């Protein structure tokens, strides 16, 4: 069984047992959470397919929070030639890693 869920303004295709990194959530590590914004449900073969408009009523995906962290640094450089302008800025996006336990 697979599902497409929406969280943090993004969509993720998930199956039971998957570990995914999503936008940071305020809950603590080890806590169980529920995603109720399910856009699509299907079996492995794709024969039993349910598409929401925009979400499927009564469908939910349960997950467990594994850890919080920061991803690798992304460096942004602004540079203008001939006028001695150079600006460098780094950013590390925070994430929450979750494991899908039930669809």
N, C-alpha and C positions, 0 to 999 in steps of 0.2 A: 504494500500500500504506500502510495506517495501522495504528498500534498504540496501546495504552494501557499505559503503564508506571507502576510505583510506585517512588518515591524520596523520601526525607525525610518519610515519613508522608503523602504526597499522591499523587494520580494525575494523569497528564498524557496527553492525546491528542496524538500526534506523527505527523508524516509526514517523509519524507526531505527535507532542506533546511530544516526548521523551526529557528528559534532561540528557545529558551525559557529563562526564568530559574527556577532551582530552588534549594532550600536549599543552603547553602554546603557544598562538598566539599573534602576536604583536599589533593587533587591540584593540581599546578601548571598554569599556563596553557599551552596548546598540546599538552597530553597527551591521548591518546585513552583513552576509558573505555568500559565495556560495562555496560549495564543488563540483567540477566538476569531481573528480576522483571517479566515481560510478562503482563498480564492478558487481553489481547484482541488478535487479529490479524484484519485484514480488507482486502479490496481496495477500490478507490475506489467501486465500485457497492454494496458490502456483500453481494455474493452469496456469496463465499468467506469465511465467518466462522468463526473458531476462538475459543472461549471457554475459558479455563483454570479449573482447580478447585484451588486459587486461581490457580496460575500455569501457563503453557504450557511443557511440558518441551522443552528444546532450542532454545527461541526466545530471541533476544537482540537488543538495539538498540545499535548502536555510535554513539558521539558524540565530539565534540572540544570541549575546554574553550576558550572564547574569552576570558573575563575573569571576574575576581572583583570585587565591588563592594558598595555599600550602597544600599538603596532610599531613597525620600524619608522624611523624618522624620514620625512619627506622634506627635501630642501628646495626652497623657492628662491631664485636669484633674479633680481631686476638689474639691468645693466644698460647704460646709455653711453655710447662711445663719444669721444672728443670732449665731454663735459665733466669728466671725473666723477660720474655717478655710478655707484654700485651698492646694492642693498641685498643682504642675504637674510633669509628667514626660514626657520625650521618648524615643523609641526609633527606631533605624534598623536594619532587618533586613538581615543580610548575605545575599548571593546569589551564585550561580555561573551565568553565562550559557553555555549549551552549544548546539552546532549538531549536529543529527542527520545522520549520514553514511550509515548503512546500517540497514535493518530486516531 
